[in-house]
Amino acid sequence: MCLLISILLFACKKGSDGSNVANSNSYHIVGKAIYYQDKPAQLIGCNALHVFGAGSSDMRSWQIDIVREFIGNVKETPISGGVIKDAANTYLYALQTIVDSNRLNHQVTILCPFKWDTTANTDFTGKWPSNTSWWTAYKQTLAQWALYFKNQPDVWLEVWNEPYRYDRTDGYTDDIWLTHMNELVGIIRNTGNNNIVVVPCAEQGQDESVLLTKGQILETYYADILFDIHAYEKWLLASNTAIGSRLQQLQQQNIPVIFGETAPMNAGVLMPPASFLDSIYTRGMSVCAWLWKYDENDQDALLTTTGKPNNNNNNQWGTLYNTLCLKPRKP
């Protein structure tokens, strides 16, 4: 595997809150592992909706390391500046404001595009990227994000959320995945941004097999690529033996992954996440839960409206994930 790890050190930058931004090579990928400085790092985190109300201090008690941020209106969400109202009259916080809050609480930020704008059928999930009406405009926006955050190494850009249909009935092939992902990563790297870039799997995020066939090819083009797998029914309903075998194959081939989403409920099916999380933890792999939200009526929400772990008809999801978060990280 070709890994071009930069050894150049840049002067410490400041975020808009005055906090220090780590040296530009502080996070990188070595083999199958995420490294912070010169040591492997296991990151336990969650997905969040801070674009609607920035502020992550409430995550401190859970010891959250990394926050994957839902960007639900890529077209209108400002990179910097104050709060705006979008076309649907919803308040949106600037990306830099979100990042500053997470950084203040010692959290890495993944900025992930979920929806292009407020109109119907502009969700990124399940879409063939180059067939979307916003493909050209999105690439321009991605370049702007990359240029702006290139000296903030604790800000990672995910190039797409859950591309291609779960059943591959859209004409998908692994070569198409490689073509699209290569183009999107190239847009980021061409701005001089050398931060970790997060690349999603196929089948709306749940299919890791493309990484075994094409992942290392992408890594020969670009350093510091982290692949994102989403663990729902195709993972949580598998046997413990199958889960272990799939994880082992990824690690044996030195494929660096983060499980960017997992939760007990998907497509109306309640699933048991405990064994999967145990396997992830013992292998030192990183994971983000869906979802940091105060709503006991949402089975995937981690918290109740009063801030307690949400265990309402969800296989004790809140307590299960809170317990994972408070465990010591494995090297």
LOLO-611966 format. One line per field, with one value per residue (C-alpha): x, y, z; residue number from 1. Coordinates in Angstrom, 1 decimal. Last residue first. Example, Ala and Ser with C-alpha at 12.3 -4.5 7.8 and 13.67 -1.06 7.14 Angstrom:
2
u [13.7 / 12.3]
v [-1.1 / -4.5]
w [7.1 / 7.8]
pos [2 / 1]
! end
This chain:
331
u [-4.3 / -7.7 / -9.7 / -10.7 / -14.5 / -16.8 / -18.1 / -18.9 / -21.1 / -22.9 / -23.5 / -25.2 / -27.0 / -28.6 / -29.3 / -31.0 / -32.4 / -34.4 / -37.8 / -37.1 / -33.5 / -32.5 / -29.6 / -30.6 / -30.7 / -34.2 / -35.6 / -34.2 / -30.8 / -29.1 / -31.8 / -32.1 / -35.5 / -36.9 / -39.7 / -37.1 / -36.0 / -32.9 / -30.6 / -27.0 / -27.9 / -26.7 / -23.5 / -20.0 / -17.3 / -13.6 / -11.8 / -9.5 / -10.4 / -12.0 / -14.2 / -15.5 / -16.3 / -18.1 / -20.0 / -21.2 / -22.3 / -24.3 / -26.1 / -29.3 / -31.7 / -35.2 / -36.5 / -38.5 / -36.0 / -33.3 / -33.4 / -30.6 / -28.1 / -24.8 / -23.2 / -19.7 / -18.1 / -14.6 / -12.2 / -8.6 / -8.1 / -4.9 / -5.8 / -5.8 / -7.9 / -10.6 / -10.6 / -10.8 / -13.8 / -15.6 / -14.7 / -15.8 / -19.2 / -19.7 / -18.9 / -21.1 / -24.0 / -25.3 / -28.4 / -26.3 / -24.2 / -26.4 / -29.2 / -27.3 / -23.6 / -22.6 / -19.0 / -16.8 / -13.3 / -10.5 / -8.0 / -4.8 / -2.7 / -4.0 / -3.6 / -2.3 / -5.1 / -7.7 / -6.3 / -6.3 / -10.0 / -11.0 / -11.6 / -11.5 / -13.0 / -15.9 / -16.7 / -17.6 / -21.2 / -23.3 / -22.9 / -25.9 / -25.0 / -21.4 / -18.9 / -18.2 / -14.9 / -13.7 / -10.7 / -8.0 / -6.5 / -4.1 / -6.0 / -3.8 / -6.9 / -6.2 / -6.5 / -10.1 / -11.1 / -9.1 / -11.1 / -14.2 / -12.8 / -11.3 / -14.6 / -16.6 / -14.3 / -13.8 / -17.5 / -18.1 / -15.4 / -17.2 / -20.3 / -23.8 / -26.4 / -29.1 / -30.4 / -27.5 / -29.7 / -28.7 / -28.8 / -25.8 / -24.0 / -24.4 / -23.3 / -20.7 / -17.2 / -16.7 / -14.6 / -12.4 / -11.8 / -9.2 / -6.5 / -7.6 / -5.2 / -7.2 / -10.5 / -11.3 / -9.8 / -11.7 / -15.0 / -14.7 / -13.7 / -16.7 / -18.9 / -17.6 / -18.2 / -21.7 / -22.5 / -21.4 / -23.3 / -26.5 / -28.8 / -27.7 / -26.5 / -22.8 / -23.4 / -25.4 / -27.9 / -29.0 / -28.3 / -27.4 / -30.9 / -32.1 / -35.5 / -37.6 / -36.3 / -34.5 / -31.0 / -28.3 / -29.0 / -26.7 / -23.3 / -20.8 / -18.5 / -16.5 / -15.3 / -12.7 / -13.6 / -11.6 / -14.5 / -13.3 / -12.7 / -16.4 / -17.5 / -15.0 / -16.1 / -19.8 / -19.0 / -16.8 / -19.6 / -21.9 / -25.2 / -28.5 / -31.9 / -34.8 / -37.0 / -37.3 / -35.2 / -32.5 / -32.3 / -28.8 / -26.6 / -23.4 / -20.1 / -18.3 / -18.9 / -22.5 / -25.2 / -27.1 / -26.2 / -25.2 / -28.7 / -28.8 / -25.2 / -25.3 / -22.1 / -20.0 / -18.6 / -15.4 / -14.0 / -17.2 / -16.3 / -20.0 / -19.8 / -18.2 / -21.0 / -23.1 / -20.4 / -21.2 / -22.7 / -24.1 / -27.8 / -29.3 / -26.0 / -25.2 / -27.3 / -25.1 / -23.6 / -21.7 / -18.3 / -15.7 / -12.3 / -9.5 / -6.1 / -2.8 / 0.2 / 2.7 / 0.6 / -3.0 / -3.0 / -6.0 / -5.2 / -5.3 / -1.9 / -0.9 / -3.6 / -3.1 / -4.1 / -1.5 / 0.0 / -1.4 / -0.3 / -3.2 / -5.6 / -5.3 / -8.4 / -9.1 / -12.8 / -12.4 / -9.9 / -6.2 / -3.3 / -0.2 / 2.7 / 3.1 / 5.1 / 6.2 / 6.4 / 3.7 / 2.6 / 2.5 / 1.1 / 1.3 / 0.0]
v [1.4 / 0.7 / 3.5 / 3.3 / 2.6 / 5.6 / 5.7 / 2.0 / 2.4 / 5.4 / 3.2 / 0.4 / 2.8 / 4.7 / 1.6 / -0.5 / -2.8 / 0.0 / 0.0 / 3.1 / 2.9 / 6.6 / 7.5 / 10.5 / 14.0 / 15.0 / 14.7 / 11.2 / 10.5 / 8.3 / 8.7 / 5.6 / 4.6 / 8.1 / 8.5 / 9.0 / 12.3 / 14.2 / 13.6 / 12.4 / 9.8 / 7.5 / 6.2 / 6.8 / 4.1 / 3.5 / 0.2 / -1.1 / -4.7 / -5.2 / -2.2 / -3.2 / -6.7 / -5.5 / -3.0 / -5.8 / -8.0 / -5.2 / -3.8 / -6.0 / -5.0 / -3.4 / -3.4 / -0.5 / 0.3 / 0.9 / 0.7 / -0.4 / 2.2 / 2.4 / 5.1 / 6.2 / 2.8 / 3.9 / 2.1 / 1.8 / -1.3 / -3.0 / -6.2 / -8.2 / -5.6 / -5.7 / -9.5 / -9.6 / -7.3 / -9.6 / -12.7 / -11.2 / -10.1 / -13.6 / -15.4 / -13.1 / -13.9 / -11.2 / -9.1 / -6.2 / -6.1 / -6.0 / -4.7 / -1.5 / -0.9 / 2.0 / 1.7 / 4.8 / 4.5 / 6.7 / 8.1 / 9.6 / 9.3 / 9.5 / 7.6 / 4.3 / 4.6 / 4.5 / 1.2 / -0.1 / 0.4 / -1.2 / -5.0 / -5.3 / -1.8 / -2.7 / -5.6 / -3.2 / -2.8 / -0.9 / 2.7 / 3.1 / -0.1 / 1.2 / 2.4 / 6.0 / 7.9 / 10.1 / 12.4 / 12.9 / 16.3 / 17.1 / 20.1 / 21.6 / 22.5 / 19.7 / 17.2 / 18.0 / 17.8 / 14.6 / 13.0 / 13.6 / 12.4 / 9.2 / 8.5 / 8.8 / 6.6 / 4.0 / 3.7 / 3.2 / 0.5 / -1.2 / -1.5 / 0.2 / -0.2 / 1.3 / -2.1 / -2.4 / -3.5 / -0.8 / 1.9 / 4.0 / 6.5 / 6.6 / 10.1 / 11.7 / 13.2 / 13.1 / 16.0 / 15.8 / 18.7 / 18.1 / 19.0 / 22.7 / 24.1 / 22.8 / 23.9 / 26.8 / 25.1 / 21.9 / 23.5 / 25.6 / 22.5 / 20.7 / 23.6 / 23.5 / 19.7 / 20.2 / 22.6 / 20.1 / 17.2 / 19.2 / 17.5 / 14.1 / 11.5 / 12.0 / 11.0 / 7.8 / 8.4 / 6.1 / 8.7 / 12.2 / 13.5 / 16.0 / 14.4 / 17.3 / 20.9 / 22.2 / 21.9 / 19.4 / 16.8 / 14.6 / 16.2 / 15.1 / 17.3 / 15.1 / 16.9 / 15.8 / 16.5 / 18.2 / 20.1 / 23.4 / 21.6 / 20.6 / 24.2 / 25.6 / 23.0 / 23.9 / 27.6 / 27.0 / 25.2 / 28.1 / 27.6 / 27.2 / 28.5 / 27.1 / 29.3 / 26.7 / 28.8 / 29.0 / 31.3 / 32.3 / 32.1 / 34.1 / 33.9 / 31.0 / 28.1 / 29.0 / 26.3 / 27.2 / 24.6 / 21.9 / 21.9 / 18.8 / 18.9 / 16.2 / 16.4 / 13.3 / 14.1 / 12.5 / 11.9 / 11.7 / 11.4 / 10.8 / 13.6 / 15.9 / 15.5 / 18.3 / 20.7 / 20.1 / 23.4 / 24.5 / 24.6 / 23.5 / 22.7 / 20.9 / 17.9 / 15.1 / 11.8 / 10.0 / 9.3 / 6.7 / 7.2 / 4.6 / 6.3 / 4.8 / 6.9 / 9.2 / 12.4 / 11.0 / 8.0 / 6.3 / 2.7 / 0.1 / 1.0 / 4.4 / 7.1 / 10.7 / 13.1 / 15.5 / 16.3 / 19.8 / 20.7 / 21.1 / 24.1 / 26.1 / 27.8 / 31.5 / 31.0 / 31.6 / 28.8 / 29.6 / 28.1 / 26.4 / 26.7 / 23.9 / 20.7 / 18.8 / 15.0 / 14.2 / 10.6 / 9.3 / 5.8 / 3.4 / 0.0]
w [20.9 / 22.7 / 24.2 / 27.8 / 28.2 / 28.7 / 25.2 / 25.2 / 28.3 / 26.8 / 23.7 / 25.6 / 28.0 / 25.1 / 23.0 / 25.7 / 23.0 / 21.4 / 23.0 / 25.1 / 26.4 / 25.9 / 28.0 / 30.2 / 28.9 / 30.0 / 26.5 / 26.4 / 24.9 / 22.3 / 19.6 / 17.4 / 18.9 / 18.3 / 20.9 / 23.6 / 21.9 / 22.8 / 19.8 / 19.3 / 16.7 / 15.0 / 16.6 / 15.4 / 15.3 / 15.5 / 15.5 / 18.3 / 17.6 / 21.0 / 20.5 / 17.1 / 18.2 / 21.3 / 19.2 / 16.9 / 19.8 / 21.3 / 18.2 / 18.4 / 15.6 / 15.4 / 11.8 / 10.4 / 7.7 / 10.3 / 14.1 / 16.5 / 15.4 / 13.5 / 11.4 / 10.5 / 11.1 / 10.6 / 8.3 / 7.3 / 5.0 / 6.0 / 4.1 / 7.3 / 9.0 / 6.4 / 6.4 / 10.2 / 10.2 / 7.8 / 9.7 / 13.0 / 11.6 / 10.1 / 13.3 / 15.3 / 13.0 / 10.7 / 11.6 / 12.9 / 9.7 / 6.7 / 9.0 / 10.0 / 10.2 / 7.9 / 6.6 / 6.0 / 4.5 / 5.7 / 3.1 / 4.4 / 1.2 / -2.3 / -5.6 / -4.1 / -1.6 / -4.3 / -5.6 / -2.1 / -1.8 / -5.1 / -4.5 / -0.7 / -0.3 / -2.7 / -0.3 / 2.5 / 1.6 / 4.1 / 3.0 / 0.8 / -1.2 / -1.7 / 0.8 / 1.8 / 1.6 / 4.5 / 3.7 / 6.3 / 6.0 / 3.1 / 1.7 / -1.1 / -3.1 / -5.6 / -2.7 / -2.2 / -5.8 / -6.2 / -3.4 / -5.4 / -8.7 / -7.2 / -5.4 / -8.6 / -10.7 / -7.9 / -7.3 / -11.0 / -11.1 / -8.2 / -10.4 / -10.0 / -12.7 / -10.5 / -9.2 / -6.8 / -3.9 / -1.4 / -4.0 / -4.7 / -2.5 / 1.3 / 2.2 / -0.1 / 0.0 / 3.8 / 4.8 / 7.9 / 10.2 / 12.9 / 10.4 / 10.2 / 7.6 / 4.6 / 6.1 / 3.7 / 0.6 / 1.2 / 1.9 / -1.3 / -3.3 / -1.9 / -3.0 / -6.6 / -6.7 / -5.4 / -8.2 / -10.8 / -9.2 / -8.4 / -10.9 / -9.7 / -12.2 / -11.3 / -7.7 / -8.2 / -5.4 / -2.6 / 0.1 / -1.2 / -0.4 / -3.1 / -3.7 / -2.7 / -2.3 / 0.8 / -0.6 / -1.4 / 1.3 / 3.5 / 3.0 / 5.7 / 7.8 / 10.0 / 13.1 / 15.6 / 19.2 / 22.0 / 23.5 / 22.1 / 18.9 / 18.7 / 19.3 / 16.8 / 14.1 / 14.5 / 14.2 / 11.2 / 9.5 / 9.9 / 11.8 / 9.9 / 11.1 / 9.1 / 7.0 / 4.3 / 1.9 / 4.6 / 7.6 / 8.6 / 11.7 / 11.6 / 9.7 / 8.2 / 5.8 / 5.2 / 4.8 / 1.6 / -1.0 / 1.5 / 3.1 / 5.4 / 6.7 / 9.4 / 11.4 / 12.2 / 15.7 / 17.1 / 20.5 / 22.7 / 26.4 / 27.4 / 30.0 / 27.4 / 24.9 / 26.5 / 25.5 / 21.8 / 20.7 / 17.3 / 16.9 / 13.6 / 11.9 / 15.2 / 14.1 / 15.4 / 14.4 / 17.2 / 18.6 / 19.7 / 18.2 / 18.5 / 18.0 / 16.8 / 18.1 / 16.4 / 16.3 / 16.2 / 14.0 / 12.4 / 11.7 / 8.9 / 7.5 / 8.8 / 8.4 / 9.5 / 12.2 / 13.6 / 10.2 / 10.0 / 13.5 / 15.8 / 15.8 / 18.9 / 20.3 / 19.6 / 19.1 / 15.3 / 15.2 / 15.6 / 13.6 / 14.9 / 12.5 / 10.0 / 10.5 / 7.4 / 7.8 / 5.2 / 5.0 / 1.4 / 2.0 / -0.9 / 0.0]
pos [331 / 330 / 329 / 328 / 327 / 326 / 325 / 324 / 323 / 322 / 321 / 320 / 319 / 318 / 317 / 316 / 315 / 314 / 313 / 312 / 311 / 310 / 309 / 308 / 307 / 306 / 305 / 304 / 303 / 302 / 301 / 300 / 299 / 298 / 297 / 296 / 295 / 294 / 293 / 292 / 291 / 290 / 289 / 288 / 287 / 286 / 285 / 284 / 283 / 282 / 281 / 280 / 279 / 278 / 277 / 276 / 275 / 274 / 273 / 272 / 271 / 270 / 269 / 268 / 267 / 266 / 265 / 264 / 263 / 262 / 261 / 260 / 259 / 258 / 257 / 256 / 255 / 254 / 253 / 252 / 251 / 250 / 249 / 248 / 247 / 246 / 245 / 244 / 243 / 242 / 241 / 240 / 239 / 238 / 237 / 236 / 235 / 234 / 233 / 232 / 231 / 230 / 229 / 228 / 227 / 226 / 225 / 224 / 223 / 222 / 221 / 220 / 219 / 218 / 217 / 216 / 215 / 214 / 213 / 212 / 211 / 210 / 209 / 208 / 207 / 206 / 205 / 204 / 203 / 202 / 201 / 200 / 199 / 198 / 197 / 196 / 195 / 194 / 193 / 192 / 191 / 190 / 189 / 188 / 187 / 186 / 185 / 184 / 183 / 182 / 181 / 180 / 179 / 178 / 177 / 176 / 175 / 174 / 173 / 172 / 171 / 170 / 169 / 168 / 167 / 166 / 165 / 164 / 163 / 162 / 161 / 160 / 159 / 158 / 157 / 156 / 155 / 154 / 153 / 152 / 151 / 150 / 149 / 148 / 147 / 146 / 145 / 144 / 143 / 142 / 141 / 140 / 139 / 138 / 137 / 136 / 135 / 134 / 133 / 132 / 131 / 130 / 129 / 128 / 127 / 126 / 125 / 124 / 123 / 122 / 121 / 120 / 119 / 118 / 117 / 116 / 115 / 114 / 113 / 112 / 111 / 110 / 109 / 108 / 107 / 106 / 105 / 104 / 103 / 102 / 101 / 100 / 99 / 98 / 97 / 96 / 95 / 94 / 93 / 92 / 91 / 90 / 89 / 88 / 87 / 86 / 85 / 84 / 83 / 82 / 81 / 80 / 79 / 78 / 77 / 76 / 75 / 74 / 73 / 72 / 71 / 70 / 69 / 68 / 67 / 66 / 65 / 64 / 63 / 62 / 61 / 60 / 59 / 58 / 57 / 56 / 55 / 54 / 53 / 52 / 51 / 50 / 49 / 48 / 47 / 46 / 45 / 44 / 43 / 42 / 41 / 40 / 39 / 38 / 37 / 36 / 35 / 34 / 33 / 32 / 31 / 30 / 29 / 28 / 27 / 26 / 25 / 24 / 23 / 22 / 21 / 20 / 19 / 18 / 17 / 16 / 15 / 14 / 13 / 12 / 11 / 10 / 9 / 8 / 7 / 6 / 5 / 4 / 3 / 2 / 1]
! end
